[in-house]
Amino acid sequence: MSSAGPQLKPEVLGELSSRDPLQHLLHALNQPLTGLQCSLELAAAGPRRADQYLQTVRDGLALTSRMRDLVNAMREIVDLQSHRRQKTCLCQLDQLVRETAADLLPVAEQKKVRVCTKADAALPVVGERAHLEGLMFRLLESAVTLARKGSDLHVTAAVEQGRARVDVSWDEQPLPERSPMSRAEMSLLIAETGWRQAAAEWVRSRIEGAQTCTIRMCLAPEPSTCQEERSK
């Protein structure tokens, strides 16, 4: 029994990308749940050696741990989907990109991933600053974790037809070394939910072993002061 999780074939990523993040996690939850049930059914089918029972327990613990990770990710997504913005103000998205990339440099260097950042244009957007900071960090941290060792992680921020656009691109690790539903992938799904909740357009694509996450947000028409948004 393996706890590595569902191994999705590369060609189905485009199909799954149209799903809601919560659907991704529910789909992934089915594999360890089914594996745990099969393992317990085999253990109860008849007498087995002590070492076989011990292995069943170990496999069950591994599968249970994986299910717990998936359930925790689902809980975070549900929390984000019910999030109501408490305080919005003018935020410089390009500044968030530069600061977050700089904060993650030690992690990237340890993994031997080169972070190449280009964020020269001013990108004022309206949002809850602390919320956007957390989402940017989660996105870039996930990308660094998922990037192939020794590769480049490209982060660009620019203006596109009156909107702010941020692209995060990285080369994937070889499939045997990673699970498409690893903790980093779960974190990326949580980031997707958060950005959508922050009124951003999110697009994730994969071409020949390279993945790109694109965020688009409306530029703020003019400087504004922070204001309270009361939920109706």
C-alpha positions as a Markdown table, in Angstrom:
| # | Residue | x | y | z |
|---|---|---|---|---|
| 1 | Met | 0.0 | 0.0 | 0.0 |
| 2 | Ser | 1.4 | 3.3 | -1.0 |
| 3 | Ser | 0.7 | 6.7 | 0.6 |
| 4 | Ala | 2.2 | 8.7 | -2.3 |
| 5 | Gly | -1.3 | 9.8 | -3.4 |
| 6 | Pro | -3.0 | 9.8 | -6.8 |
| 7 | Gln | -0.6 | 10.2 | -9.7 |
| 8 | Leu | -2.3 | 12.2 | -12.3 |
| 9 | Lys | -1.1 | 11.8 | -15.9 |
| 10 | Pro | 0.3 | 15.1 | -17.3 |
| 11 | Glu | -2.2 | 15.2 | -20.1 |
| 12 | Val | -5.2 | 15.4 | -17.8 |
| 13 | Leu | -4.0 | 18.6 | -16.0 |
| 14 | Gly | -5.8 | 20.8 | -18.5 |
| 15 | Glu | -9.1 | 19.0 | -17.9 |
| 16 | Leu | -8.8 | 19.2 | -14.1 |
| 17 | Ser | -7.8 | 22.8 | -14.2 |
| 18 | Ser | -11.4 | 23.7 | -15.0 |
| 19 | Arg | -12.6 | 22.2 | -11.7 |
| 20 | Asp | -13.2 | 24.2 | -8.5 |
| 21 | Pro | -10.2 | 23.8 | -6.1 |
| 22 | Leu | -12.5 | 22.0 | -3.6 |
| 23 | Gln | -13.5 | 19.5 | -6.3 |
| 24 | His | -9.8 | 18.8 | -6.9 |
| 25 | Leu | -9.3 | 18.0 | -3.2 |
| 26 | Leu | -12.5 | 15.9 | -3.0 |
| 27 | His | -11.3 | 13.9 | -6.0 |
| 28 | Ala | -7.9 | 13.4 | -4.4 |
| 29 | Leu | -9.5 | 12.3 | -1.1 |
| 30 | Asn | -11.1 | 9.3 | -2.7 |
| 31 | Gln | -7.7 | 7.6 | -3.3 |
| 32 | Pro | -6.4 | 7.3 | 0.3 |
| 33 | Leu | -9.9 | 6.7 | 1.6 |
| 34 | Thr | -10.4 | 3.7 | -0.8 |
| 35 | Gly | -6.9 | 2.5 | 0.0 |
| 36 | Leu | -7.5 | 2.5 | 3.7 |
| 37 | Gln | -10.8 | 0.6 | 3.2 |
| 38 | Cys | -9.1 | -2.0 | 1.1 |
| 39 | Ser | -6.2 | -2.4 | 3.5 |
| 40 | Leu | -8.6 | -2.9 | 6.5 |
| 41 | Glu | -10.8 | -5.4 | 4.5 |
| 42 | Leu | -7.7 | -7.5 | 3.7 |
| 43 | Ala | -6.6 | -7.4 | 7.3 |
| 44 | Ala | -10.0 | -8.6 | 8.4 |
| 45 | Ala | -10.3 | -11.3 | 5.7 |
| 46 | Gly | -8.4 | -13.9 | 7.6 |
| 47 | Pro | -5.4 | -14.7 | 9.8 |
| 48 | Arg | -2.2 | -13.0 | 8.9 |
| 49 | Arg | 1.3 | -12.8 | 10.2 |
| 50 | Ala | 2.1 | -10.2 | 12.9 |
| 51 | Asp | 4.4 | -8.3 | 10.5 |
| 52 | Gln | 1.6 | -8.1 | 8.0 |
| 53 | Tyr | -0.7 | -6.6 | 10.6 |
| 54 | Leu | 2.0 | -4.2 | 11.6 |
| 55 | Gln | 2.4 | -3.1 | 7.9 |
| 56 | Thr | -1.3 | -2.6 | 7.6 |
| 57 | Val | -1.3 | -0.3 | 10.6 |
| 58 | Arg | 1.7 | 1.7 | 9.2 |
| 59 | Asp | -0.1 | 2.0 | 5.8 |
| 60 | Gly | -3.3 | 3.0 | 7.5 |
| 61 | Leu | -1.5 | 5.7 | 9.5 |
| 62 | Ala | 0.1 | 7.1 | 6.3 |
| 63 | Leu | -3.2 | 7.1 | 4.4 |
| 64 | Thr | -4.9 | 8.8 | 7.4 |
| 65 | Ser | -2.2 | 11.4 | 7.5 |
| 66 | Arg | -2.7 | 12.2 | 3.9 |
| 67 | Met | -6.5 | 12.4 | 4.3 |
| 68 | Arg | -6.0 | 14.8 | 7.2 |
| 69 | Asp | -3.8 | 17.0 | 5.0 |
| 70 | Leu | -6.5 | 17.0 | 2.3 |
| 71 | Val | -9.3 | 17.8 | 4.8 |
| 72 | Asn | -7.3 | 20.6 | 6.3 |
| 73 | Ala | -6.8 | 22.1 | 2.9 |
| 74 | Met | -10.6 | 21.8 | 2.2 |
| 75 | Arg | -11.3 | 23.6 | 5.5 |
| 76 | Glu | -9.0 | 26.4 | 4.5 |
| 77 | Ile | -10.7 | 26.7 | 1.1 |
| 78 | Val | -14.1 | 26.8 | 2.7 |
| 79 | Asp | -12.9 | 29.5 | 5.2 |
| 80 | Leu | -11.6 | 31.6 | 2.3 |
| 81 | Gln | -14.8 | 31.2 | 0.3 |
| 82 | Ser | -16.8 | 32.5 | 3.2 |
| 83 | His | -14.2 | 35.3 | 3.8 |
| 84 | Arg | -15.7 | 38.8 | 3.9 |
| 85 | Arg | -13.2 | 41.7 | 3.3 |
| 86 | Gln | -13.0 | 43.8 | 6.4 |
| 87 | Lys | -10.7 | 46.6 | 5.2 |
| 88 | Thr | -9.6 | 47.5 | 1.7 |
| 89 | Cys | -7.1 | 50.1 | 0.6 |
| 90 | Leu | -4.8 | 50.9 | -2.2 |
| 91 | Cys | -2.1 | 48.3 | -2.5 |
| 92 | Gln | 0.8 | 48.2 | -4.9 |
| 93 | Leu | 0.8 | 44.7 | -6.4 |
| 94 | Asp | 4.2 | 45.2 | -8.0 |
| 95 | Gln | 5.6 | 46.0 | -4.5 |
| 96 | Leu | 4.1 | 42.9 | -3.0 |
| 97 | Val | 5.7 | 40.8 | -5.8 |
| 98 | Arg | 9.1 | 42.2 | -5.2 |
| 99 | Glu | 9.0 | 42.0 | -1.4 |
| 100 | Thr | 7.6 | 38.5 | -1.4 |
| 101 | Ala | 10.1 | 37.2 | -3.9 |
| 102 | Ala | 12.9 | 38.8 | -1.8 |
| 103 | Asp | 11.6 | 37.1 | 1.3 |
| 104 | Leu | 11.7 | 33.7 | -0.4 |
| 105 | Leu | 15.2 | 34.0 | -1.7 |
| 106 | Pro | 16.8 | 32.0 | 1.1 |
| 107 | Val | 14.3 | 29.1 | 0.6 |
| 108 | Ala | 14.9 | 29.2 | -3.2 |
| 109 | Glu | 18.7 | 29.3 | -2.8 |
| 110 | Gln | 18.6 | 26.3 | -0.5 |
| 111 | Lys | 16.7 | 24.4 | -3.2 |
| 112 | Lys | 19.0 | 25.9 | -5.9 |
| 113 | Val | 16.1 | 27.6 | -7.7 |
| 114 | Arg | 16.8 | 31.0 | -9.2 |
| 115 | Val | 14.1 | 33.5 | -8.7 |
| 116 | Cys | 14.0 | 36.0 | -11.7 |
| 117 | Thr | 11.7 | 38.9 | -10.8 |
| 118 | Lys | 10.6 | 41.7 | -13.2 |
| 119 | Ala | 8.1 | 44.1 | -11.7 |
| 120 | Asp | 8.9 | 47.6 | -13.0 |
| 121 | Ala | 5.4 | 49.0 | -13.6 |
| 122 | Ala | 3.3 | 50.5 | -10.9 |
| 123 | Leu | 0.3 | 48.2 | -10.2 |
| 124 | Pro | -2.1 | 49.9 | -7.8 |
| 125 | Val | -5.1 | 47.7 | -6.9 |
| 126 | Val | -7.8 | 47.8 | -4.2 |
| 127 | Gly | -7.7 | 45.0 | -1.7 |
| 128 | Glu | -7.1 | 43.9 | 1.8 |
| 129 | Arg | -3.4 | 44.3 | 2.1 |
| 130 | Ala | -2.7 | 41.6 | 4.7 |
| 131 | His | -4.8 | 39.2 | 2.7 |
| 132 | Leu | -3.0 | 39.9 | -0.6 |
| 133 | Glu | 0.4 | 39.6 | 1.1 |
| 134 | Gly | -0.6 | 36.2 | 2.4 |
| 135 | Leu | -1.9 | 35.0 | -1.0 |
| 136 | Met | 1.3 | 36.3 | -2.8 |
| 137 | Phe | 3.5 | 34.5 | -0.3 |
| 138 | Arg | 1.5 | 31.2 | -0.6 |
| 139 | Leu | 1.6 | 31.4 | -4.4 |
| 140 | Leu | 5.3 | 32.0 | -4.7 |
| 141 | Glu | 6.3 | 29.6 | -1.9 |
| 142 | Ser | 4.3 | 26.8 | -3.6 |
| 143 | Ala | 6.0 | 27.6 | -6.9 |
| 144 | Val | 9.4 | 27.4 | -5.3 |
| 145 | Thr | 8.6 | 24.1 | -3.7 |
| 146 | Leu | 7.2 | 22.6 | -7.0 |
| 147 | Ala | 10.0 | 24.0 | -9.2 |
| 148 | Arg | 12.7 | 21.6 | -10.5 |
| 149 | Lys | 16.0 | 21.8 | -8.6 |
| 150 | Gly | 18.5 | 24.0 | -10.5 |
| 151 | Ser | 15.8 | 25.7 | -12.6 |
| 152 | Asp | 14.5 | 29.3 | -12.9 |
| 153 | Leu | 11.3 | 30.6 | -11.4 |
| 154 | His | 10.1 | 33.6 | -13.4 |
| 155 | Val | 7.9 | 36.2 | -11.7 |
| 156 | Thr | 6.7 | 39.1 | -13.8 |
| 157 | Ala | 4.3 | 41.9 | -13.1 |
| 158 | Ala | 3.0 | 44.3 | -15.8 |
| 159 | Val | 0.1 | 46.3 | -17.0 |
| 160 | Glu | -2.2 | 44.6 | -19.5 |
| 161 | Gln | -5.1 | 46.5 | -21.1 |
| 162 | Gly | -5.9 | 48.4 | -18.0 |
| 163 | Arg | -5.4 | 45.5 | -15.6 |
| 164 | Ala | -2.5 | 44.4 | -13.4 |
| 165 | Arg | -1.1 | 41.0 | -14.5 |
| 166 | Val | 1.3 | 38.8 | -12.6 |
| 167 | Asp | 2.8 | 35.6 | -14.1 |
| 168 | Val | 4.5 | 33.0 | -12.1 |
| 169 | Ser | 6.2 | 30.3 | -14.2 |
| 170 | Trp | 8.4 | 27.3 | -13.2 |
| 171 | Asp | 9.7 | 24.0 | -14.6 |
| 172 | Glu | 8.1 | 21.0 | -13.0 |
| 173 | Gln | 10.0 | 18.4 | -11.1 |
| 174 | Pro | 10.1 | 14.9 | -12.8 |
| 175 | Leu | 6.9 | 13.1 | -12.1 |
| 176 | Pro | 8.5 | 10.2 | -10.0 |
| 177 | Glu | 9.7 | 12.8 | -7.5 |
| 178 | Arg | 6.4 | 14.5 | -6.8 |
| 179 | Ser | 2.7 | 14.0 | -6.4 |
| 180 | Pro | 0.3 | 16.3 | -8.2 |
| 181 | Met | -1.6 | 16.5 | -4.9 |
| 182 | Ser | 1.4 | 17.2 | -2.7 |
| 183 | Arg | 1.1 | 19.7 | 0.1 |
| 184 | Ala | 2.5 | 22.4 | -2.2 |
| 185 | Glu | -0.2 | 21.6 | -4.8 |
| 186 | Met | -2.8 | 21.8 | -2.1 |
| 187 | Ser | -1.4 | 25.2 | -1.1 |
| 188 | Leu | -1.6 | 26.3 | -4.7 |
| 189 | Leu | -5.3 | 25.4 | -4.8 |
| 190 | Ile | -5.8 | 27.4 | -1.6 |
| 191 | Ala | -4.0 | 30.3 | -3.2 |
| 192 | Glu | -6.3 | 30.1 | -6.2 |
| 193 | Thr | -9.4 | 30.3 | -4.0 |
| 194 | Gly | -8.0 | 33.3 | -2.2 |
| 195 | Trp | -7.1 | 35.2 | -5.3 |
| 196 | Arg | -10.5 | 34.6 | -6.8 |
| 197 | Gln | -12.1 | 35.7 | -3.6 |
| 198 | Ala | -10.0 | 38.9 | -3.9 |
| 199 | Ala | -11.7 | 39.6 | -7.3 |
| 200 | Ala | -8.8 | 38.4 | -9.3 |
| 201 | Glu | -8.9 | 36.3 | -12.5 |
| 202 | Trp | -6.8 | 33.2 | -12.1 |
| 203 | Val | -5.5 | 31.0 | -15.0 |
| 204 | Arg | -3.2 | 28.0 | -14.6 |
| 205 | Ser | -1.7 | 26.4 | -17.6 |
| 206 | Arg | 0.9 | 23.7 | -18.4 |
| 207 | Ile | 3.0 | 23.5 | -21.5 |
| 208 | Glu | 5.8 | 20.9 | -22.0 |
| 209 | Gly | 6.7 | 20.5 | -18.4 |
| 210 | Ala | 6.4 | 24.1 | -17.4 |
| 211 | Gln | 3.5 | 25.5 | -15.4 |
| 212 | Thr | 2.3 | 29.1 | -15.3 |
| 213 | Cys | -0.1 | 30.8 | -12.9 |
| 214 | Thr | -1.5 | 34.1 | -14.1 |
| 215 | Ile | -3.3 | 36.6 | -12.0 |
| 216 | Arg | -5.2 | 39.6 | -13.4 |
| 217 | Met | -6.8 | 42.4 | -11.3 |
| 218 | Cys | -8.4 | 45.7 | -12.2 |
| 219 | Leu | -6.1 | 48.6 | -11.7 |
| 220 | Ala | -7.3 | 51.2 | -9.1 |
| 221 | Pro | -8.6 | 54.2 | -11.1 |
| 222 | Glu | -7.2 | 56.6 | -8.6 |
| 223 | Pro | -5.6 | 56.7 | -5.2 |
| 224 | Ser | -8.1 | 56.0 | -2.5 |
| 225 | Thr | -8.0 | 55.9 | 1.3 |
| 226 | Cys | -8.7 | 52.7 | 3.2 |
| 227 | Gln | -12.4 | 52.2 | 3.8 |
| 228 | Glu | -14.5 | 49.8 | 5.7 |
| 229 | Glu | -16.6 | 47.4 | 3.7 |
| 230 | Arg | -19.7 | 46.3 | 5.7 |
| 231 | Ser | -21.3 | 43.0 | 4.7 |
| 232 | Lys | -24.9 | 43.3 | 3.9 |
